[in-house]
Every structure is written in structure tokens, then in C-alpha cells.
Amino acid sequence: MLSEQRYEEIYNLVEREGSVRTITLCDVLQTSRETIRRDLETMEAKGMLRRIRGGAMKRETSQSKDSTYTSFSKRREENIPSKEAIAMEAVNHISEGQAIALDSGTTSLFLAKAVKTKFRSLTVVTNSFAVAYELAGAEGITLVLTGGVYRADEEAFVSDVATLIFSKINVDIFFLTTCGISVERGITYQRMDEISVQNKMMEAADHTIVLADSSKVGNNSLVKMCGIEAVSMVITDSGVSDNQAKALESAGVRVVISKERDG
């Protein structure tokens, strides 16, 4: 098991139980005490938990006080023209009758708005309550909601429960939104519990397209989801630099620049 996968498992256990013993982690992850010790030291340094004698516990500082985190409602109002342009470009890569997965990012909401009236037959799988609310009742849209533990600040369903459906379905395209994307560090997020659903969406999809405005390109956030090789295309806006686009292309990722809308 890769270290990032162990971090995710440990983080989820600590968040769910409040605290966890080292011996329990050794048993669950089938690894040594020394490996767990190093994992806990790394995760504490990253602010993901607090080590205690014989194990680890949830950080006392609440996520709402995390200065690195910006809520969904605030992010929804940022870079609107770029997100709209990216969504309109993404529609061109969807075919009638396909099944697509949309995660809980704000650009996914703009894509939901874009597909709402453009397709007569489309299946949309999502963990986003905001996306589901946008598409609920839309003619021609078959809506599949993952369920899970509802997180109000993300307007989305998270936790392991939200991933269970993906072992039973296949989707054609997963449109992945992210906090950062770079050749060196791949796809990154602000918080560990953001990536479990995205990982399962990616596994269920034939291919993955990243939707990222240019402010995300070349930047890295705290938690790595996957390497750049896991995605086939990045759709971004005209603010991306030539060097950034060339770096992604050289890594085997097609870069599509969206056209800004008039006005």
C-alpha cells in the first residue's frame, strides 16, 4: 500500500473514531509499528492529526478554523467567467447517451448547468448536493446521487459510504475538479477526506478529464490524490501560460483551452 493510501485510511479512522491506537492501525493496514510511527509523524507535521501516547487523535482545531480551507459557497463566487467557459468547452467532449461522473467541486456545478438543457439522454452520477439540486427534474437527465455523510460546507456527501456505489457502475467520463495540478505532484486537494470519492469515481470511469481554471495549474495543495499520468485531458482557461501547457502536454496530457464568453 502506498503511503498516500495509508494516510487516507488513517485519517478516515481518526475522523470517524476520534482517536485510534497504533496497534489497531498495524492490524488494519497490515504493516509494522515503525511504518505507522513514521506515517503519524508525517501526518502530524501536515496538520492532519495529533499524535498521542500509543496512537493518534483528531486535531482539536476544527476544520472551520483552518485558514487554508475555503468553503464551497465562497469558491462558487470565484473565477466565474473562467468556470463558465471551461464548462461550455467540457460539454463538447460529452456524447448523447453517455454516463458521466461529477464531483463536488464548484466547476462541476457550472458543468451541470451547461448539460441541463443540451442532452436528451444523459446519466449523471454525483456526490454533490448542489449538482443534484441543479439537475433534479431536468428532462433527459438520469440523476444518480451517491449518498453518504453530508458535509454542509462542501454541499456534498463524503465518507466511505459515498464510495460504495462505484463498485457496481461504470461511467464513460469522470470530470475531476481539483485544488491544484502540476506535472511534479499530480492532482492535489486541501483536505484528505476530499479524495476518497474522487478516487472511486476515477476507478469507475473509462477516462478522466480535469476541469481546472488557470489559477490551479502549476499549484500544489496539501494532499496528493494521484499522479498526472492518471488523467487524459485538462480543460482550462486562457490564463494558463505556454510553459504550463507545454509541461502538461510533454507529460502526455492533452490540454484544451476554453474560449472566453463575450461580455
C-alpha positions in Angstrom: 0.0 0.0 0.0 1.3 3.4 -0.9 2.0 6.0 1.8 -0.8 8.3 0.5 -3.3 5.4 0.7 -2.2 4.7 4.3 -2.6 8.4 5.2 -6.2 8.3 3.8 -7.1 5.2 5.8 -5.5 6.6 9.0 -7.2 10.0 8.5 -10.6 8.4 7.9 -10.3 6.2 11.0 -9.2 9.1 13.2 -12.0 11.4 11.9 -14.6 8.6 12.4 -13.4 7.3 15.8 -11.9 10.5 17.3 -8.7 8.5 18.2 -7.0 5.3 17.2 -4.3 3.1 18.7 -1.1 2.3 16.9 -1.7 -1.5 17.4 -5.1 -1.1 15.7 -3.5 0.7 12.7 -0.9 -2.1 12.4 -3.7 -4.6 12.3 -6.0 -2.7 9.9 -3.2 -1.7 7.5 -1.1 -4.9 7.9 2.1 -3.0 8.4 4.8 -2.5 11.1 4.8 -0.3 14.1 7.8 1.6 12.7 5.9 2.4 9.4 2.9 3.6 11.4 5.1 5.7 13.6 6.6 7.4 10.6 3.2 7.9 9.0 1.8 9.5 12.1 4.8 11.8 12.4 4.3 12.9 8.8 0.6 13.4 9.2 1.1 15.4 12.4 3.6 17.6 10.5 1.0 18.2 7.8 -1.7 19.2 10.4 -3.8 16.1 9.7 -3.9 14.7 13.2 -2.3 14.9 16.7 -0.1 12.2 18.0 -0.7 10.9 21.5 1.0 8.1 23.5 0.2 4.8 21.8 -1.6 6.3 18.8 -3.2 9.4 17.4 -6.3 11.6 17.8 -8.3 14.1 15.8 -6.9 17.6 15.8 -8.5 19.9 18.3 -8.7 22.7 15.9 -11.9 22.4 13.8 -11.9 22.4 10.1 -13.9 25.6 10.0 -10.9 27.3 11.6 -8.5 26.0 9.0 -7.1 29.1 7.3 -6.2 27.1 4.2 -9.8 26.0 3.6 -12.3 27.9 1.6 -16.0 26.8 1.7 -17.9 25.8 -1.4 -20.2 28.8 -1.2 -17.2 31.2 -1.3 -15.4 29.2 -4.0 -18.6 29.3 -6.1 -18.3 33.1 -6.5 -14.6 32.9 -7.6 -13.4 33.0 -11.2 -16.9 32.6 -12.6 -16.2 33.6 -16.2 -13.4 31.0 -16.4 -15.5 28.3 -14.9 -18.4 29.0 -17.2 -16.0 28.9 -20.2 -14.5 25.6 -19.0 -17.9 24.1 -18.6 -19.0 25.1 -22.1 -15.9 23.5 -23.5 -16.4 20.3 -21.4 -19.9 19.9 -23.0 -18.2 19.4 -26.3 -16.5 16.2 -25.0 -19.8 14.6 -23.9 -21.9 12.4 -26.2 -25.6 11.7 -26.1 -26.4 8.6 -24.1 -23.2 8.6 -22.0 -22.8 8.3 -18.3 -20.7 10.9 -16.6 -19.5 11.5 -13.0 -19.3 14.9 -11.5 -17.5 15.5 -8.2 -18.3 18.2 -5.6 -16.1 21.0 -7.0 -17.6 24.3 -8.0 -16.7 23.9 -11.6 -18.8 20.7 -11.6 -21.8 22.9 -10.7 -21.2 25.0 -13.8 -20.9 21.9 -15.9 -24.2 20.7 -14.5 -25.8 24.0 -15.6 -24.3 23.6 -19.0 -25.6 20.0 -19.7 -29.0 20.6 -18.2 -30.7 21.6 -21.5 -28.3 20.2 -24.1 -28.9 16.4 -23.9 -31.9 14.3 -24.4 -30.3 11.3 -22.7 -27.6 11.6 -20.2 -26.8 9.9 -16.9 -25.0 12.0 -14.2 -23.5 10.4 -11.1 -22.5 12.8 -8.4 -21.8 13.2 -4.7 -22.6 16.9 -4.9 -25.9 18.0 -3.4 -25.5 21.3 -5.3 -25.2 19.5 -8.6 -28.1 17.2 -7.7 -30.3 20.1 -6.8 -29.4 21.8 -10.1 -30.2 18.7 -12.2 -33.2 17.4 -10.2 -36.2 17.0 -12.5 -34.2 18.0 -15.6 -35.8 16.4 -18.7 -33.5 13.7 -20.2 -31.1 13.6 -17.2 -31.0 10.4 -15.2 -29.6 11.5 -11.8 -27.7 9.1 -9.5 -26.7 10.5 -6.1 -24.1 8.6 -4.1 -25.5 9.4 -0.6 -23.1 9.3 2.3 -22.3 11.7 5.2 -23.4 15.2 4.3 -20.9 18.0 4.7 -22.6 21.3 4.7 -19.5 23.4 4.0 -18.9 21.4 0.8 -22.6 20.9 0.0 -21.7 17.3 -0.8 -21.7 13.7 0.5 -18.4 12.3 1.8 -17.0 9.3 3.7 -16.6 5.7 2.7 -20.4 5.3 2.4 -20.4 7.7 -0.6 -18.0 5.4 -2.5 -19.9 2.2 -2.3 -22.0 2.7 -5.5 -18.9 2.8 -7.7 -18.1 -0.9 -7.4 -21.4 -1.5 -9.2 -21.5 1.0 -12.0 -19.4 2.2 -15.0 -19.2 5.7 -16.3 -17.7 7.0 -19.6 -16.1 10.2 -18.3 -15.2 11.4 -14.9 -14.9 15.2 -14.8 -12.4 15.8 -12.0 -12.1 19.2 -10.3 -9.1 20.0 -8.1 -7.3 22.5 -5.9 -4.0 22.0 -7.7 -2.5 20.3 -10.7 1.2 20.0 -11.6 3.4 17.6 -13.5 5.6 17.2 -10.4 2.9 16.5 -7.8 -0.1 15.5 -9.9 -3.7 16.2 -8.6 -3.8 17.7 -5.1 -6.5 18.8 -2.6 -6.9 20.8 0.5 -8.1 18.0 2.8 -7.7 14.3 3.0 -11.3 13.3 3.1 -12.0 15.1 -0.3 -10.2 12.4 -2.3 -11.9 9.1 -1.4 -14.9 9.7 -3.6 -12.9 11.1 -6.4 -10.6 8.0 -6.4 -13.6 5.7 -6.7 -15.1 7.8 -9.5 -11.8 7.6 -11.4 -11.7 3.8 -11.0 -15.3 3.5 -12.4 -14.6 5.8 -15.4 -13.2 4.9 -18.8 -11.2 8.1 -18.7 -10.8 11.2 -16.6 -10.9 14.9 -17.7 -9.6 17.5 -15.3 -11.6 20.8 -15.1 -9.2 23.4 -13.7 -9.1 27.2 -14.1 -5.6 28.6 -14.7 -5.2 29.6 -11.0 -4.9 25.8 -10.2 -2.4 24.9 -12.9 1.2 24.6 -11.6 0.0 24.8 -8.0 0.1 22.1 -5.3 -2.2 21.7 -2.3 -1.7 19.6 0.8 -2.9 16.1 -0.2 -2.0 14.2 -3.3 -4.7 12.2 -5.0 -2.9 10.7 -8.0 -0.1 11.3 -10.5 -0.6 13.3 -13.7 -0.5 10.1 -15.7 -3.9 9.1 -14.4 -5.7 11.8 -16.4 -6.1 12.1 -20.2 -7.0 15.7 -20.6 -7.1 19.1 -18.8 -9.6 21.7 -19.8 -8.5 25.2 -18.5 -8.9 28.8 -19.5 -6.7 31.2 -21.5 -4.9 32.4 -18.4 -2.7 29.3 -18.4 0.9 30.1 -19.5 2.5 28.5 -22.6 5.1 26.9 -20.3 2.5 25.3 -18.1 0.5 23.9 -21.0 3.7 22.6 -22.7 4.8 20.9 -19.5 1.4 19.0 -19.2 1.5 18.1 -22.9 5.0 16.8 -22.5 3.8 14.6 -19.7 1.2 13.0 -22.0 -1.8 15.1 -21.0 -3.8 16.8 -23.7 -4.5 20.5 -22.8 -7.7 22.2 -24.1 -8.0 26.0 -23.7 -11.6 27.1 -23.4 -12.9 30.2 -25.2 -13.9 33.1 -23.1 -17.5 34.1 -23.5 -18.3 37.6 -24.8 -19.1 40.0 -22.1 
